[in-house]
Amino acid sequence: MYNVELAELVWGRRPSGGLSDSVFRRWTQGFVLSQSEATALEQFEGGPCAVIAPVQAYLLKNIMFHSEKPNWRNCTGFKFLSISEEELKHLFCLTLTEILENARLNNSSPYCLVMWARGKTSEEHASISENQPESSQGTEEDQLSALAAEELGSERFHTLIQKRTFESVTELKEAVLNQYSTWKNRFGVLLFLYSVILTKGIANIRNEIEDAAEPLIDPVYGHGSQSLINLLLTGYAVLNVWDGDRECSGMKLHGIRNQATIGFLTLMESLRYCKVGTFLKSPKFPIWILGSETHLTVFFAKEMSLVAPETPWEQARRVFQTYDPEDNGFIPDTLLEDVMRALDLVSEPEYVNIMKNKLDPEGLGIILLGTFLQEFFPEQESTIPESFTVYHYNGLKQSNHNEKVMYVEGTAVVMGFEDPMVRTDDTPIKRCLQTKWPYIELMWNTDRSPSLN
């Protein structure tokens, strides 16, 4: 199934017509579980975190919040993640199915799975049609295992795979489960990535990507693009992380369409390179992909109040802070009218002037956040608990203590701007989380903070 359009969308156009073997090799791994943490996926080399981290995040969501796991809230530590091998297999396949469902364009389009072309000799593989029916040969499993173990180059890999389509989610679930050993084998991540892309449709992805010439995987460094990350997280391959669409110089730039199931925060926002919208910052479940310059990790908690709808007090605080980008805890009084208008408060100039005099009786020319909230939103506060248990996952062995891929547990404290600050460390993970919780403090149960890289 060598599809030029698919290969160019994923890997980009190469002047020589070929793909860098080193980049391709970095992506040739399966969904392999850590021997140190039964529900954590390992990543062998840089690059495939763009697929592995979203799959890990959805898997955690299904383990923690799946309807068949009603008692996990009564557990402490990681006991809520201790599930049987059979149940983990079921939830992993449910996770892959869910991501494919998100990518499906509409109810009339089929689901696609890309898998090994079965029951063919090596010479016959090159001419296999995309929808070749499965073979029932007895040595099929052995053949697939041999293929998975073989050091295949990009060109040969693409001639040994086929696409199968499914009309119903029931058929898809059964096929995903039947392919469980394939997902775990060497090319599992790529086979799943191709399945998501073909389920979404190559043309549909190109329509969503702003630069159609930009591949989903960087052809030099092998990192997944933001479009690829968004495709796995939300089902849409848009490049931007803001809410909705924006007009810029006559062009419509696409953003995130609705509240995401899994969130996304990035260190790039703390460096002022981008601004993540509410749809990604406040997802349906308390699980966030954390992005550094080159890698993706996962931050999660059991506390559903972290993703509860904003109270008027929380909304007011968030809006006020958008006019206070330096987190000073105050704004110039000239911005008070803009803040009041953004919060649908009475904002006629005469009333605003009265409020300026009341909120700034000494005439300092500034409006304090605490004074503002006390005036307009008295006796209201955040629904977020003062402290809560948090966890962090990094799939790269070398980024974990003793090179063991394990969840790192810690305690987060979200303080108010007026609280006395007991500063902990200033680390990349903290700076990343501060884009959502500006006054968060973290205390990890390990000697060092978890790594974003």
N, C-alpha and C positions, 0 to 999 in steps of 0.2 A: 504494500500500500504506500508507494512513494508518492506523496502529494506535495508538489512544489509550493503551492500556496500556503499549506500548513507549515512546511519547513521554513519558508521565508517569514511568515508571521511570528513564529517562535524564535528563530535563530538569526534572522536578518539575511540580506543578500550578501553573498561572499563574492568578491571579484573572481576568484578561481573556481567558483561554483561549489566549493566544499565547505565543510564546517570544521572549525578548530577542534581537533581531537581532545585537547586538554579541557576545553569548556564542556564538550559533550560528556566526557568521562566524569566530570564533577557532578553531573546530573544523573548518572547511572547508579542509582541506589534504590532500594525498596523502602517501605515503611517498616522500619526495624525498631522493636521495643528495647528499651534499656534493660540491662540485666540488673541494674541497681534500683530502678523505679519502674514497676510493672506496667504503668499506663503512660509512660513518657517515651516519645519517639526520638531516636538518635539521628543526628545529621553528621555525615562523614566529612564533607568538605563544604567550603563556602559556595553559595548560590541557591541550592534548592530549598532554602528556608522560606522562599516566597510561596511554596506549596506546603512544605512540612509544617510551618508555624500555624497557618490557618487551619489545616487538618487537625493539629494538636489542640487548637483553641476550641473547635467544634466538638472534638472528642471529649474534652474536659466538660464542656457544656452538657453533653449527653450523659456523661458519667454522673455529674453532680445534680443535674436538674431534670433528668428523664423521669417520666411519670412512674416508671417501675422501680424507682429508687426513692421511696418516700421517707425513709428513716435516716438519710445521711446527715440531716441537720443535728441529730442527737449524738453524732460521733465527734471525736476530737482528733486533732492532728491530721494525719493522712489516712486514717482508717476508712474514711468515706470513699477513698480511692482504691481500697482493697476489694477487688471484685474477682470473680472466677474467670478462668481463661476463656470459657465458653461465652460468658456474658460479655467479656471484653471483645471477643471476636464479633459478636452480634452488634455491639455498640459502635465498633470501628466501621463495620460495613454500613450501618445506619448513617454514620457520619459522612462517608463518601457519597451515599445516595442523596443525603440532604444537600450537599454542595452541588451535586449534579442537578437536583431539582431547582435550586436557586438560579442556576445558569440557563435553564431551559427558557426559551423565548416566550412561548405561549403553549396553550393546551393542545394545539394541533401539531406542534413540531415533535419529532421523536427524540428519545434519549439515545445517546451513543456511548458505546464502550469500545475502547481500542485495546486489543489483546493480541497474543501471538496467533499467527495463522497456523491452524492445527492440521495435523495429518498429512503434511507435505514433505517431500525430500528437499534438501538444500537447493537443488537445481530448479525445483518447481516454485519456490517461494517468490521469486521475482515477478511472476505473472499472476499472482493471486488477486482476485477481484475484491473490492472493498467489502462486499457483503457475502463472502463465501460462508456457507453453512458449516457448523462444527462437525468434526469427524468423531467417530466413536471408536477409533482404534485403541486397542488395549495398551499400547506402549505410549499413549499420548502424554501422560503425566511425566514419564521418564524423558520424553522429548522436550517438554517444556522446561523441566529442571535443567537439562543439559544446555538449552538455549540461555536460560537465566544465568548459568554459571560461566558461559562463554564470554570472552573479551570481544564483544562486538563493536565495530566502529560505527559511526553515524550512518554511513551509506547502507551497510548490510542490515543494520537494525531496522531501517525504514522499509526494507523489502521483506522483512519477516513478520510484519504486523498487519492486522486487518481491522476493519471497523464493522461492528454489529449494531443494529438499531433495535429499539424497543419502544412500543407504543404506550405501555402502561407502567406506572411506578411499581406495580406488583412484579411484573416481569423484570424490571430493572433491579429491584432488591434481590431477587433470586439469582440473577446473573452476577451481581456484585459479590454476593456471598459465595457463589461457586468459584469465583476468581480469587478467593482469599489468599491462597498460597502465591498467586501471581503478584498481588499487591506487595507481598512481603519480599519477593525476590528482587534481583538486582535492578530491573528496569521498572519497578512498580510505580515510582514517582512520576516518571515520564509517561507511562501508559495512562495514569490517571489524569495528568495534565492534558494530554491529547484528548482524553475522553471529555473533559470539561470544555475544551475549545470547540470540539466538533458538536457537542450538545448545544452550545451557545450559537455556533455557526461562524465561520471565518469572516463572512461579509458583515455580519452584525458586529463582531468585535472591531473590524476595521472602521465601521461607522462610528463607534464609540471612542476609539483612540483618536486623539487630536492630530497626531502626526502618523499617518498611515505607513510611513517608511521606518518608523521606530519599532524595532522588534520587542517582543515580550521579555526576551532574555538578552542581556548585553553580550554581544558577540566577542568582546575582548575580555571582560572580567567575569562574565557568567552570572551576574546578579539579576534577579527578577525586577521588572519595572513596577512602578506604582500602579499602572494599569493592570498588570498581572495580579498584584496583591489585592486590588479592589475587585477584580473578577472572582477570585477565590472567596473573598469576604462577603461580597454583596450580590454577585451574579452579574455585575456590570463592569466592563473594562474601561471605565473612565479614568483619566489621568489625575484629576484633581480630588482634593479631600474636603472641600467646602460643601455646604448644603445647597442643593439645587443647581440651576443653570445661571450663568452670568454673561452679560454682554460686555465685550471688550473690543474696542475699535471696530465695531460692526460685526464681530464674530461671536457666535454663541459657544461658550465654554461649558462643558458638562461637569457637574459635580455629583455628589451622592444624592440619590433620589428620595430615600426615606430612612427611617430609623434602622440602623444595622442590628443584626443579631449579636455579632461580636464587634467590639470597639477597636479603635485604632488611635494611638498616640505616637508622636514622633519627636525625637530630639531636635529635628530640623525646625520645629516650631519654636523651641526655646532659643534657637539661633536666629529666629526671625526670617527664615526662608519660606515659610508657609503658615497657614492658619487652618487648623482642623475644625470642621463644623460640628454642630451639636449632634447630628445624626451618627457620627462615628465616636464622638467623645462620650455620648450618653446612650450606649446600646441597650438592648433588651435584657442582656445578662451581664453580670459583673466580671467580664473577661475582656481583656484588651491585648491586641498585638502591639508591641512596643518596637518602634523602628529607630535604629541608629543610622549612621551613614552607610553601613554595608551589611547589616544583619537584622534579623527579626527574632524577637523572643516573645514570651507570653507572660502577662501579669494577671492574676486572678484572685478572687475572693469568694466566700460563700454568702456574703452579706448582700441580700437583694435590695436593701434600702439604698445601696450605692447607685442603683439605676432606677430608683423610684422617680416619678415625675417631679419636676421642680416645684417647690412651693413659691408663692409670690415673693417671699423674703430671699430665697435662693436666686430667683430670677433677677430681682433688684440688685443683689450683690454682684451677680455675673455681669449685668449690663453696666453697672457703675464701673466695674473693673476693666471693661473694654475701653473706657475713657481714661483709665489710669494704667497705661501699659507698663510703667516702671514699678507697679505695685507699691506705690508710696502710701496708700491708704487715704489719699485725698485727690481732689481734682481742682483745677482753677474754677472760680465761681462763674467764669464766662461759659463753662460747659454745662452748668446746671440745667439750663433750659433744654439742651439736647438730651440729657439723661432723662429728664421728666417726660419729654415727648416720647422717647423710646419705650418708656414704661407705661404709656397711655395715662399719665397723670395730667392734671390740669397744667397747661404750659403757656397760658397767656402772659405776656411780658410783665403786666402789673403784678400778677400773682407770683411770678418767678422772683421779682424784685423783693416782694415781701418775704419770701422764703430765704432769699440770700441774706437779708438782714437778720432773720431769725436763726439761721444755721451758722452764720459767721458774724456774731454780734461785735467782735473786736475789729472787724474790717480788715482781716488778714488777706482777703482775696482767695481763700481756699474753702472747700467744702469737705469735711471729714466723712469718710464712709460710715463710721459708727453713728455719727450724729444724723446723717441722712436716713439710715435704716431705722433709727429710733423714732424719727419724726413721721415717716410715711408707712413703716411696717413694724409698729411696736408689738412687743410680746410675741414675735414670731422668730423662729430659728430654723436652722438646717435640720433635715430629717436624718442626716448622716450621723451615725454614732461617733462619739469622740475618739474611740479607738477600735480597731478591728484587725483580725488576722488576715494576712495577705500571703501570697505565694508567687514565686517567679520560676519560670522554666526557660532554660537555654539548651538547645539540642546539641550544641557542639561540645564534645568531650573536653577539649582543651580549655574551654571557657568555664568548666565546672571544677569544684574543689576535688582534688585527687583524681581528676579526669573521669569522674563518675557522673553521668547524666541523672541528676536528681532534682526534685523540687526544693527550692529554698524557702523556708518559712520565716515570717517576720511579723511585726506589729506596726501598723500605720496609725498615726495620730493626725487628724485634720484639725488644725487650730484656727481660731479666728484671728483676723488682722490685729485685734486689740490685745490678744493674749501675749503674756511674756514669752518670748521665743527661747526655747532651749535648743539651740542649733545642734543637729547631728551632723553627719557628713554632707559634703556637697559632691555628689557623684552623678554620672550621666543618667542613671536610672531615676534618681530623685529629680533631676532637672526635667526629665521627660514627663514624669508624673505631675510635676508642678504646672504643666500646661493645662491640666484639668483641675487639680487641687493646689492653688498657689501656696498655701501654708501647710503643706503636708510634711510630716517628719517620719522617718523610717528607722526602725530598729530591727536588724536581722538577727536570726538565731545562729549566725555563723561568724567567724572571725573577720570575714571580708564581705563587702556588699556584692550582690550578684552582678554579673557583667552583661552589658547590652551587646557586646561584640563576641 
